[in-house]
Amino acid sequence: MKKKEWYVSKVDVTIVDGKPVATETILTRADTERPARASYQRFQRIGIENLCLCPPNPKRYKRLLREQRKRHKDRKMTVADVAEIIAEFDS
């Protein structure tokens, strides 16, 4: 039998064009319940708000991970970007 994999996530709510938009970010890797609960308590103690201890749901976990990768994807710097940075320092 496969172990149940719990994880800790954080939900950020922002207002975009007058509408609330929620963004969930996974903070820990999927693990058994006991280490996940310990991580949750640790994050609470250091003052992180809007935490959620999520029960095992592999489909949801993978979907959130894909969305998170898209948000944090690095973009290659172009010559125009470098020109903007230089212009900021010159003025």
Backbone as CSV, one residue per row, in Angstrom:
resi,resn,N_x,N_y,N_z,CA_x,CA_y,CA_z,C_x,C_y,C_z
1,MET,0.841,-1.182,0.000,0.000,0.000,0.000,0.888,1.249,0.000
2,LYS,0.543,2.198,-0.842,1.309,3.427,-0.950,0.980,4.361,0.218
3,LYS,2.006,5.070,0.717,1.807,5.998,1.826,1.023,7.221,1.357
4,LYS,0.217,7.744,2.248,-0.527,8.965,1.966,0.437,10.142,2.033
5,GLU,0.368,11.023,1.068,1.307,12.132,0.993,0.618,13.465,1.253
6,TRP,0.877,14.045,2.417,0.360,15.335,2.821,1.363,16.409,2.445
7,TYR,0.904,17.663,2.342,1.814,18.770,2.050,1.267,20.058,2.658
8,VAL,2.142,21.051,2.788,1.769,22.347,3.344,1.773,23.368,2.209
9,SER,0.741,24.180,2.152,0.676,25.215,1.134,0.261,26.536,1.766
10,LYS,0.463,27.614,1.012,0.117,28.965,1.463,-0.777,29.593,0.405
11,VAL,-1.818,30.266,0.848,-2.752,30.904,-0.071,-2.603,32.421,0.050
12,ASP,-2.309,33.077,-1.072,-2.226,34.535,-1.128,-3.425,35.045,-1.908
13,VAL,-4.129,36.018,-1.334,-5.290,36.607,-2.003,-4.950,38.049,-2.353
14,THR,-5.088,38.388,-3.636,-4.844,39.753,-4.101,-6.069,40.240,-4.866
15,ILE,-6.179,41.547,-4.995,-7.279,42.144,-5.749,-6.737,42.586,-7.110
16,VAL,-7.282,42.007,-8.186,-6.881,42.354,-9.551,-8.127,42.808,-10.297
17,ASP,-8.110,44.051,-10.761,-9.248,44.638,-11.477,-10.543,44.535,-10.664
18,GLY,-10.439,44.739,-9.356,-11.612,44.726,-8.492,-12.119,43.347,-8.117
19,LYS,-11.403,42.296,-8.523,-11.831,40.932,-8.207,-10.755,40.245,-7.377
20,PRO,-11.154,39.474,-6.363,-10.152,38.745,-5.574,-9.602,37.551,-6.369
21,VAL,-8.271,37.401,-6.326,-7.619,36.294,-7.017,-6.764,35.548,-5.996
22,ALA,-7.004,34.251,-5.844,-6.254,33.434,-4.889,-5.151,32.679,-5.615
23,THR,-3.948,32.693,-5.011,-2.807,31.969,-5.559,-2.283,31.046,-4.480
24,GLU,-2.313,29.762,-4.742,-1.834,28.782,-3.764,-0.416,28.356,-4.136
25,THR,0.479,28.391,-3.155,1.871,28.027,-3.360,2.224,26.867,-2.441
26,ILE,2.794,25.825,-2.996,3.206,24.668,-2.205,4.520,25.005,-1.512
27,LEU,4.574,24.794,-0.189,5.773,25.111,0.581,6.636,23.892,0.888
28,THR,6.050,22.711,0.919,6.811,21.503,1.250,6.596,20.422,0.199
29,ARG,7.493,19.464,0.213,7.301,18.300,-0.649,6.254,17.393,-0.015
30,ALA,5.619,16.584,-0.825,4.615,15.654,-0.317,5.308,14.615,0.557
31,ASP,4.745,14.370,1.740,5.339,13.441,2.698,4.219,12.816,3.524
32,THR,4.579,11.940,4.431,3.572,11.332,5.297,3.008,12.397,6.229
33,GLU,1.947,12.054,6.936,1.219,13.046,7.719,2.048,13.645,8.857
34,ARG,2.804,12.846,9.549,3.536,13.335,10.721,4.575,14.426,10.377
35,PRO,5.467,14.210,9.387,6.401,15.284,9.039,5.709,16.520,8.447
36,ALA,4.597,16.305,7.731,3.863,17.425,7.155,3.267,18.287,8.274
37,ARG,2.720,17.648,9.308,2.174,18.392,10.449,3.278,19.153,11.184
38,ALA,4.453,18.540,11.306,5.583,19.207,11.966,6.000,20.445,11.166
39,SER,6.043,20.336,9.849,6.383,21.484,8.996,5.339,22.585,9.134
40,TYR,4.081,22.184,9.161,2.982,23.143,9.306,3.133,23.935,10.600
41,GLN,3.397,23.230,11.699,3.560,23.892,12.997,4.790,24.796,13.007
42,ARG,5.870,24.364,12.359,7.091,25.161,12.283,6.832,26.468,11.525
43,PHE,6.132,26.374,10.387,5.819,27.569,9.604,4.909,28.515,10.385
44,GLN,3.973,27.956,11.150,3.090,28.785,11.968,3.886,29.526,13.040
45,ARG,4.829,28.835,13.674,5.625,29.439,14.742,6.489,30.593,14.241
46,ILE,6.974,30.519,12.993,7.805,31.614,12.502,6.967,32.764,11.940
47,GLY,5.643,32.612,11.949,4.767,33.727,11.627,4.211,33.761,10.217
48,ILE,4.308,32.696,9.456,3.731,32.675,8.111,2.215,32.514,8.238
49,GLU,1.476,33.369,7.556,0.013,33.345,7.635,-0.596,32.631,6.435
50,ASN,-1.873,32.333,6.537,-2.669,31.712,5.469,-2.111,30.353,5.053
51,LEU,-1.718,29.551,6.035,-1.195,28.210,5.759,-2.319,27.199,5.690
52,CYS,-2.050,26.124,4.995,-3.023,25.052,4.865,-2.291,23.715,4.873
53,LEU,-2.708,22.803,5.718,-2.182,21.441,5.702,-3.132,20.633,4.825
54,CYS,-2.648,20.250,3.664,-3.514,19.635,2.657,-3.469,18.121,2.726
55,PRO,-4.624,17.489,2.723,-4.688,16.024,2.745,-4.242,15.437,1.410
56,PRO,-3.982,14.137,1.384,-3.497,13.501,0.152,-4.479,13.639,-1.002
57,ASN,-4.015,14.250,-2.076,-4.770,14.364,-3.317,-3.737,14.587,-4.426
58,PRO,-3.159,13.503,-4.964,-2.074,13.625,-5.933,-2.412,14.467,-7.161
59,LYS,-3.648,14.385,-7.636,-4.053,15.130,-8.821,-3.966,16.641,-8.564
60,ARG,-4.464,17.070,-7.417,-4.438,18.489,-7.051,-3.001,18.954,-6.821
61,TYR,-2.196,18.142,-6.142,-0.800,18.476,-5.858,-0.023,18.702,-7.163
62,LYS,-0.194,17.821,-8.117,0.520,17.940,-9.399,0.050,19.168,-10.179
63,ARG,-1.252,19.465,-10.133,-1.790,20.640,-10.823,-1.208,21.916,-10.220
64,LEU,-1.170,21.995,-8.887,-0.611,23.176,-8.226,0.875,23.328,-8.532
65,LEU,1.590,22.220,-8.592,3.016,22.260,-8.890,3.264,22.781,-10.310
66,ARG,2.447,22.345,-11.274,2.571,22.836,-12.653,2.305,24.339,-12.720
67,GLU,1.246,24.803,-12.048,0.924,26.229,-12.039,2.055,27.036,-11.409
68,GLN,2.621,26.505,-10.323,3.699,27.198,-9.620,4.943,27.311,-10.493
69,ARG,5.252,26.273,-11.232,6.414,26.305,-12.132,6.228,27.356,-13.221
70,LYS,5.003,27.486,-13.729,4.732,28.489,-14.761,4.911,29.903,-14.213
71,ARG,4.474,30.133,-12.961,4.604,31.457,-12.350,6.056,31.834,-12.094
72,HIS,6.882,30.851,-11.733,8.267,31.120,-11.361,9.258,30.861,-12.486
73,LYS,8.761,30.670,-13.691,9.626,30.362,-14.822,10.531,31.552,-15.134
74,ASP,11.823,31.286,-15.316,12.769,32.353,-15.623,12.608,32.795,-17.069
75,ARG,12.784,34.080,-17.270,12.677,34.657,-18.592,14.062,35.145,-18.978
76,LYS,14.508,34.829,-20.187,15.831,35.248,-20.638,15.859,36.760,-20.832
77,MET,16.974,37.362,-20.443,17.128,38.804,-20.556,17.462,39.196,-21.995
78,THR,16.795,40.225,-22.477,17.020,40.698,-23.841,17.865,41.972,-23.817
79,VAL,18.288,42.414,-24.986,19.072,43.646,-25.110,18.239,44.840,-24.642
80,ALA,16.942,44.812,-24.909,16.059,45.897,-24.483,16.012,45.988,-22.956
81,ASP,15.995,44.842,-22.277,16.003,44.826,-20.812,17.284,45.450,-20.265
82,VAL,18.410,45.105,-20.870,19.694,45.659,-20.447,19.715,47.163,-20.676
83,ALA,19.174,47.614,-21.802,19.118,49.041,-22.117,18.291,49.789,-21.079
84,GLU,17.172,49.223,-20.634,16.342,49.848,-19.615,17.104,49.990,-18.298
85,ILE,17.826,48.954,-17.922,18.589,48.975,-16.668,19.673,50.044,-16.732
86,ILE,20.372,50.121,-17.857,21.432,51.129,-18.029,20.834,52.534,-18.002
87,ALA,19.683,52.709,-18.631,19.021,54.019,-18.651,18.624,54.462,-17.230
88,GLU,18.218,53.529,-16.387,17.847,53.844,-15.003,19.067,54.345,-14.230
89,PHE,20.219,53.738,-14.460,21.419,54.140,-13.741,21.974,55.471,-14.255
90,ASP,21.780,55.770,-15.541,22.284,57.008,-16.118,21.487,58.232,-15.657
91,SER,20.207,58.035,-15.382,19.379,59.191,-15.007,19.396,59.472,-13.541
